[in-house]
Amino acid sequence: MMPKGPKGEKRPVDVIGNAVHIMRIATGEIEEGSPVDDGKDPAAKALGAKGGKARAERMSPERRAEIAKTAAMKRWESR
């Protein structure tokens, strides 16, 4: 798997190759690429973000905490 930059761009796997790549970006030798298209419709992504925010606003703080604890347990369970 290739590492991703902060905006989703592909970066070299090895440390030296990554350093050279970053140096070339910093010196202007190459331009940093645009984010990788994830294949999702931008309008659908925006609506999904609105729905998640609305759901969180409707929920009680206790229910949000319960969901967060369950999610944390699932994340740590796989390690």
C-alpha positions as CSV (number, residue, x, y, z in Angstrom):
1,M,0.0,0.0,0.0
2,M,1.4,3.4,-0.9
3,P,1.4,6.1,1.8
4,K,-0.9,9.1,1.2
5,G,-0.1,12.8,1.8
6,P,-2.4,15.1,3.7
7,K,-4.6,15.7,0.7
8,G,-4.7,12.0,-0.5
9,E,-1.9,12.2,-3.0
10,K,0.4,9.2,-3.4
11,R,3.8,9.3,-1.9
12,P,6.9,7.0,-2.3
13,V,7.0,4.1,0.2
14,D,10.7,4.3,1.2
15,V,12.0,7.0,3.5
16,I,14.7,8.3,1.1
17,G,12.4,8.4,-1.8
18,N,9.8,10.2,0.2
19,A,12.4,12.8,1.3
20,V,13.5,13.4,-2.3
21,H,9.9,13.8,-3.4
22,I,9.1,16.3,-0.6
23,M,12.4,18.2,-1.5
24,R,11.3,18.4,-5.1
25,I,7.9,19.8,-4.1
26,A,9.5,22.3,-1.7
27,T,12.0,23.6,-4.4
28,G,9.3,23.8,-7.0
29,E,10.9,21.2,-9.2
30,I,7.6,19.3,-9.3
31,E,4.1,20.4,-8.4
32,E,2.1,18.6,-5.7
33,G,-0.7,16.7,-7.3
34,S,-4.4,17.3,-6.8
35,P,-6.3,15.0,-4.3
36,V,-7.1,11.5,-5.6
37,D,-10.7,11.2,-6.7
38,D,-12.5,8.7,-4.5
39,G,-15.2,8.1,-7.1
40,K,-17.9,9.6,-4.9
41,D,-20.3,12.4,-6.0
42,P,-19.3,15.6,-4.2
43,A,-23.0,16.5,-3.7
44,A,-23.7,13.2,-2.1
45,K,-20.7,13.6,0.2
46,A,-22.0,17.0,1.3
47,L,-25.5,15.7,2.0
48,G,-24.0,12.8,4.0
49,A,-22.0,15.2,6.1
50,K,-25.2,17.3,6.8
51,G,-27.1,14.1,7.8
52,G,-24.4,13.0,10.3
53,K,-24.4,16.5,11.9
54,A,-28.2,16.6,12.1
55,R,-28.3,13.1,13.6
56,A,-25.7,14.1,16.3
57,E,-27.7,17.2,17.2
58,R,-30.9,15.2,17.7
59,M,-29.1,12.6,20.0
60,S,-28.7,13.0,23.7
61,P,-25.2,13.4,25.0
62,E,-25.5,10.0,26.8
63,R,-26.4,8.2,23.5
64,R,-23.5,9.9,21.7
65,A,-21.1,8.8,24.4
66,E,-22.4,5.2,24.2
67,I,-21.9,5.2,20.4
68,A,-18.4,6.6,20.8
69,K,-17.5,4.0,23.4
70,T,-18.7,1.2,21.1
71,A,-16.7,2.5,18.2
72,A,-13.6,2.8,20.3
73,M,-14.0,-0.7,21.6
74,K,-14.3,-2.0,18.0
75,R,-11.2,0.0,16.8
76,W,-9.1,-1.4,19.7
77,E,-10.5,-4.9,19.3
78,S,-8.9,-5.4,15.9
79,R,-5.4,-4.5,17.2
